[in-house]
Amino acid sequence: MPRLQDKYALITGGTSGIGLETARQFLAEGATVAITGRSQTALSAAGRELGDSVLLLQSDAGDIAGQRTLAQRIAQQWPRLDVLYVNAGDVTHRPLQEWDESAYDRLMDINLKGPFFLVQSLLPLLANPSSVILCGSVSAHIGLPQSSAYAASKAGLLSLARTLSGELLARGIRVNGLSPGPTETAALGKLGLPPEEQDALRDQIRKRVPLGRLGRPWELAKAAVFLASDEASFVVGAELQVDGGVGRL
Ligand SMILES: NC(=O)c1ccc[n+]([C@@H]2O[C@H](COP(=O)([O-])OP(=O)(O)OC[C@H]3O[C@@H](n4cnc5c(N)ncnc54)[C@H](OP(=O)(O)O)[C@@H]3O)[C@@H](O)[C@H]2O)c1
């Protein structure tokens, strides 16, 4: 039997990379899926690929009031929510001296504050049992240059996974973190760095991976399927690092 049969699953940032691949695998495992993204064009393209059954919701993860609207839209369409995968993220990397307050606030809104209020807004809809997966990053554990604000936001999100796992357990909601290591997606082109610095950072990242290569989106999606499924019924407050060994070796 498919592992996500009869489950309603929302994936934020589902139009590309890990989120899109996870949507594919969730569907293959029998879930009913909704994805978000900021771009209507990207959402429509993802919808053409994933099929008509997928709910396409234009929503910016950094729009705090918009998180409540997103929850309301889900509640209008679905009787409950069984899986929430908070995957959308701002991956901007830059030297400390180049950050200004508005860029910092924007990143924190997308990566931490928005997810906080999304989980809060979805609480009435989250089923018992249900699974919430917060996408961290191995960057929360290593001192990668230029990752300061990003790594701090992911460390905050992983902290939230632990505290909410305790707080929401009585409601049957399992909260866990899923931390990718360097993964081959469009995100590597969105770091906000000039091309020559981007290449240097990529080399630096690759050298840090004990497995000697970048991860592939399907490898992250498999982990998300596991955490979303009832196979992970005893997994609570964990951080699953899918990172080729970067954070541990
Ligand atoms: N790739 C890596 O090496 C790596 C490593 C560690 C952690 N991660 C984390 O993994 C997650 C997915 O990254 P990815 O590599 O798959 O990136 P990606 O290919 O760039 O995909 C990001 C997705 O999120 C959406 N998104 C971005 N900002 C958004 C916002 N403010 N509101 C709503 N949707 C938004 C994007 O669509 P739109 O831009 O159209 O909105 C897209 O669908 C992120 O949280 C990232 O931090 C990635």
The ligand as an SDF file (V2000), in Angstrom:
LIG
                    3D

 48 52  0  0  0  0  0  0  0  0999 V2000
   20.0180   23.0020   -2.2190 N   0  0  0  0  0  0  0  0  0  0  0  0
   20.8100   22.9530   -1.1610 C   0  0  0  0  0  0  0  0  0  0  0  0
   22.0270   22.7630   -1.2530 O   0  0  0  0  0  0  0  0  0  0  0  0
   20.2170   23.1000    0.2200 C   0  0  0  0  0  0  0  0  0  0  0  0
   21.0360   22.8140    1.3250 C   0  0  0  0  0  0  0  0  0  0  0  0
   20.5050   22.9370    2.5940 C   0  0  0  0  0  0  0  0  0  0  0  0
   19.1990   23.3390    2.7660 C   0  0  0  0  0  0  0  0  0  0  0  0
   18.4250   23.6210    1.6830 N   0  0  0  0  0  0  0  0  0  0  0  0
   17.0620   24.0650    1.9160 C   0  0  0  0  0  0  0  0  0  0  0  0
   16.1670   23.2760    1.1630 O   0  0  0  0  0  0  0  0  0  0  0  0
   14.9950   24.0310    0.8740 C   0  0  0  0  0  0  0  0  0  0  0  0
   14.6600   23.8950   -0.5930 C   0  0  0  0  0  0  0  0  0  0  0  0
   15.7460   24.3990   -1.3410 O   0  0  0  0  0  0  0  0  0  0  0  0
   16.0320   23.9990   -2.8540 P   0  0  0  0  0  0  0  0  0  0  0  0
   17.4850   23.7440   -2.9430 O   0  0  0  0  0  0  0  0  0  0  0  0
   15.0890   22.9630   -3.3380 O   0  0  0  0  0  0  0  0  0  0  0  0
   15.7350   25.4110   -3.5650 O   0  0  0  0  0  0  0  0  0  0  0  0
   15.0620   25.8140   -4.9470 P   0  0  0  0  0  0  0  0  0  0  0  0
   15.2940   24.7880   -6.0080 O   0  0  0  0  0  0  0  0  0  0  0  0
   15.5150   27.2070   -5.1970 O   0  0  0  0  0  0  0  0  0  0  0  0
   13.5040   25.8160   -4.6040 O   0  0  0  0  0  0  0  0  0  0  0  0
   12.9850   26.6980   -3.6550 C   0  0  0  0  0  0  0  0  0  0  0  0
   11.4820   26.6560   -3.7340 C   0  0  0  0  0  0  0  0  0  0  0  0
   10.9610   27.5280   -2.7240 O   0  0  0  0  0  0  0  0  0  0  0  0
   10.1740   28.5540   -3.3560 C   0  0  0  0  0  0  0  0  0  0  0  0
   10.3450   29.7630   -2.5760 N   0  0  0  0  0  0  0  0  0  0  0  0
   11.4700   30.4770   -2.3740 C   0  0  0  0  0  0  0  0  0  0  0  0
   11.2060   31.5370   -1.6030 N   0  0  0  0  0  0  0  0  0  0  0  0
    9.8860   31.4900   -1.3160 C   0  0  0  0  0  0  0  0  0  0  0  0
    9.0100   32.3060   -0.5750 C   0  0  0  0  0  0  0  0  0  0  0  0
    9.4300   33.4180    0.0160 N   0  0  0  0  0  0  0  0  0  0  0  0
    7.7040   31.9470   -0.4980 N   0  0  0  0  0  0  0  0  0  0  0  0
    7.2620   30.8350   -1.1030 C   0  0  0  0  0  0  0  0  0  0  0  0
    8.0380   30.0300   -1.8320 N   0  0  0  0  0  0  0  0  0  0  0  0
    9.3360   30.3570   -1.9290 C   0  0  0  0  0  0  0  0  0  0  0  0
   10.6930   28.6400   -4.7730 C   0  0  0  0  0  0  0  0  0  0  0  0
    9.7300   29.1570   -5.6560 O   0  0  0  0  0  0  0  0  0  0  0  0
    9.6020   30.7370   -5.9900 P   0  0  0  0  0  0  0  0  0  0  0  0
   11.0030   31.2950   -5.9630 O   0  0  0  0  0  0  0  0  0  0  0  0
    8.9510   30.8030   -7.3210 O   0  0  0  0  0  0  0  0  0  0  0  0
    8.7520   31.3150   -4.9190 O   0  0  0  0  0  0  0  0  0  0  0  0
   10.9330   27.1630   -5.0520 C   0  0  0  0  0  0  0  0  0  0  0  0
    9.7260   26.4970   -5.3090 O   0  0  0  0  0  0  0  0  0  0  0  0
   15.2900   25.4550    1.3460 C   0  0  0  0  0  0  0  0  0  0  0  0
   14.6960   25.6920    2.5900 O   0  0  0  0  0  0  0  0  0  0  0  0
   16.8040   25.4850    1.4730 C   0  0  0  0  0  0  0  0  0  0  0  0
   17.2470   26.4140    2.4310 O   0  0  0  0  0  0  0  0  0  0  0  0
   18.9090   23.5060    0.4230 C   0  0  0  0  0  0  0  0  0  0  0  0
  1  2  1  0
  2  3  2  0
  2  4  1  0
  4  5  1  0
  4 48  2  0
  5  6  2  0
  6  7  1  0
  7  8  2  0
  8  9  1  0
  8 48  1  0
  9 10  1  0
  9 46  1  0
 10 11  1  0
 11 12  1  0
 11 44  1  0
 12 13  1  0
 13 14  1  0
 14 15  2  0
 14 16  1  0
 14 17  1  0
 17 18  1  0
 18 19  2  0
 18 20  1  0
 18 21  1  0
 21 22  1  0
 22 23  1  0
 23 24  1  0
 23 42  1  0
 24 25  1  0
 25 26  1  0
 25 36  1  0
 26 27  1  0
 26 35  1  0
 27 28  2  0
 28 29  1  0
 29 30  1  0
 29 35  2  0
 30 31  1  0
 30 32  2  0
 32 33  1  0
 33 34  2  0
 34 35  1  0
 36 37  1  0
 36 42  1  0
 37 38  1  0
 38 39  2  0
 38 40  1  0
 38 41  1  0
 42 43  1  0
 44 45  1  0
 44 46  1  0
 46 47  1  0
M  CHG  2   8   1  16  -1
M  END
$$$$
